[in-house]
């Protein structure tokens, strides 16, 4: 099956699973979610850099980026942003190896750019649980509720300052 068909099927399975999940209160900890890696966001949500004219322009989600890229050294630990249940482990079209975690209340986090995963489908995870290792130099992260992409920058705790 094509990558797009697989992604659509994956989304449908996740939506079916979400319907039976209890509330988690993820919205109550907005701005304080565990960062999947300590690094800063290096590619923003929902916009793109138009190289021809050098102007950053807002873009519809389907043209822009529905997630962010965070700086990550190869081999660094990639963590769950909040408690939930692993719904998918495998190839995420366009983002390499990855993990999708269902956080309840219709919230899903998608993490891609991993060189190794350390969880299984159906496994419960706590906030900060090790999901795998980054392939580097970045990891990809999406956050969505009921299929609507959300800007992870507004949900994650601030980056760790490394001196």
C-alpha positions, 0 to 999 in steps of 0.5 A: 500500500502507498504511504498515503493510504497507510497513513489514512488507514492508521488515522482511522484506526486511531480515531476508532481507538480514541472513541473508547478512551477515558479523559486524560486532562491533557489540556490542563497541562498545556504549556507544560508537556514533557519535551520529547527531546530537550532541544529547541524547535528548529522548524516551526508549525504551519508555515514555510520559508519561501526561498525564492523571495525569502519571506516567511508566509503563513500557509494553510495546514495542508500546505504548511507543516502540521508539526515541528522539528526539534533539534536532537543528537543521534542516539538521544532519548526520545520521550513520551510527552504525556501519559497514554497508550502506544497506538502505532510503531513503525514507518511514518510516511515522510518521517522515518521510524516513529511512534504514535501515542494516544493521550485520551480526549482525542489527543494524539502525539506523533514522533518521527525521526527515530533510529530505534523504537523501544515500545510496542503497540498497546503498551501504556506509557507515562509522561517522560517514558522512553519511546526510543532513540533519535536518528538525528539531527532532528525529530519530527513531532505532531500533536492533534486533537480529533484529527486537527493539528495543534502547534506543539510549541504552545503545549510543550514545556520550555526547552532545557538550557544546556551549558 
